[in-house]
């Protein structure tokens, strides 16, 4: 009986070895054929900041802005902002907020909850699905030409699909240096006026080059861009491949 069992096992193993593995080959081919949809120059920008493939493996990102702690799931885009006076969150379905001190939340939660996530996760968020890329004229500042790409969104992508961004990068290092952007959250219509941010300080966070400080610029009396007093510092940065529990983003029950 044991011999019969052993013989059957040998036949089974041999038959498995001889069986063509078409499904495995097809799976490998699918992975090899996958291509990114952004321009080659932007691919170099992403690479200069740590690489889009590695970014896609990350799950969680967090940073502090003033007394706010921002934490986001990079794939679902769930977000929580905690401060001593208020909290704001998006759990994938519902936007919520709480005030520890009544009247302390002086921002529109629907506009604010992911605003600084986008500013902080540059340039990688400009590789999201549903984006249209367009090469634009260089931005010239202090006799340096910064090549740029305009980023717009297909219809019904996000809460403000008419928002536009222009990423300008250093022509030698390929690091992002400027961001021009429009705000259409309230108007719900395209606008031509761009705000301008300079990404003037970066730091290495787990092999990603992420912003440490950003400064808003505006045109002065001579129609030249100059730094404003609006400066934001990002502190206590973290990026990880560990995924947080979904309940982390739910509204706390008091």
Secondary structure as the mmCIF struct_conf table of DSSP 4:
data_model
#
loop_
_struct_conf.conf_type_id
_struct_conf.id
_struct_conf.beg_label_comp_id
_struct_conf.beg_label_asym_id
_struct_conf.beg_label_seq_id
_struct_conf.end_label_comp_id
_struct_conf.end_label_asym_id
_struct_conf.end_label_seq_id
HELX_RH_AL_P HELX_RH_AL_P1 UNK A 2 UNK A 18
BEND BEND1 UNK A 19 UNK A 19
HELX_RH_AL_P HELX_RH_AL_P2 UNK A 22 UNK A 33
BEND BEND2 UNK A 38 UNK A 38
HELX_RH_AL_P HELX_RH_AL_P3 UNK A 40 UNK A 48
TURN_TY1_P TURN_TY1_P1 UNK A 49 UNK A 50
HELX_RH_AL_P HELX_RH_AL_P4 UNK A 52 UNK A 57
STRN STRN1 UNK A 60 UNK A 65
TURN_TY1_P TURN_TY1_P2 UNK A 66 UNK A 67
STRN STRN2 UNK A 68 UNK A 73
TURN_TY1_P TURN_TY1_P3 UNK A 74 UNK A 76
STRN STRN3 UNK A 79 UNK A 82
BEND BEND3 UNK A 84 UNK A 85
STRN STRN4 UNK A 86 UNK A 90
BEND BEND4 UNK A 92 UNK A 93
STRN STRN5 UNK A 95 UNK A 99
BEND BEND5 UNK A 100 UNK A 101
TURN_TY1_P TURN_TY1_P4 UNK A 102 UNK A 103
BEND BEND6 UNK A 107 UNK A 107
HELX_RH_AL_P HELX_RH_AL_P5 UNK A 109 UNK A 112
TURN_TY1_P TURN_TY1_P5 UNK A 113 UNK A 114
HELX_RH_AL_P HELX_RH_AL_P6 UNK A 115 UNK A 120
TURN_TY1_P TURN_TY1_P6 UNK A 121 UNK A 123
HELX_RH_3T_P HELX_RH_3T_P1 UNK A 124 UNK A 127
TURN_TY1_P TURN_TY1_P7 UNK A 129 UNK A 130
STRN STRN6 UNK A 131 UNK A 141
TURN_TY1_P TURN_TY1_P8 UNK A 142 UNK A 143
STRN STRN7 UNK A 144 UNK A 153
TURN_TY1_P TURN_TY1_P9 UNK A 155 UNK A 156
BEND BEND7 UNK A 158 UNK A 159
TURN_TY1_P TURN_TY1_P10 UNK A 161 UNK A 162
STRN STRN8 UNK A 165 UNK A 169
TURN_TY1_P TURN_TY1_P11 UNK A 171 UNK A 173
STRN STRN9 UNK A 176 UNK A 181
TURN_TY1_P TURN_TY1_P12 UNK A 185 UNK A 187
BEND BEND8 UNK A 189 UNK A 189
HELX_LH_PP_P HELX_LH_PP_P1 UNK A 193 UNK A 194
STRN STRN10 UNK A 195 UNK A 205
TURN_TY1_P TURN_TY1_P13 UNK A 206 UNK A 207
STRN STRN11 UNK A 208 UNK A 219
TURN_TY1_P TURN_TY1_P14 UNK A 221 UNK A 222
BEND BEND9 UNK A 223 UNK A 223
STRN STRN12 UNK A 225 UNK A 240
BEND BEND10 UNK A 241 UNK A 241
HELX_LH_PP_P HELX_LH_PP_P2 UNK A 242 UNK A 245
HELX_RH_3T_P HELX_RH_3T_P2 UNK A 246 UNK A 249
BEND BEND11 UNK A 250 UNK A 250
HELX_LH_PP_P HELX_LH_PP_P3 UNK A 251 UNK A 253
#
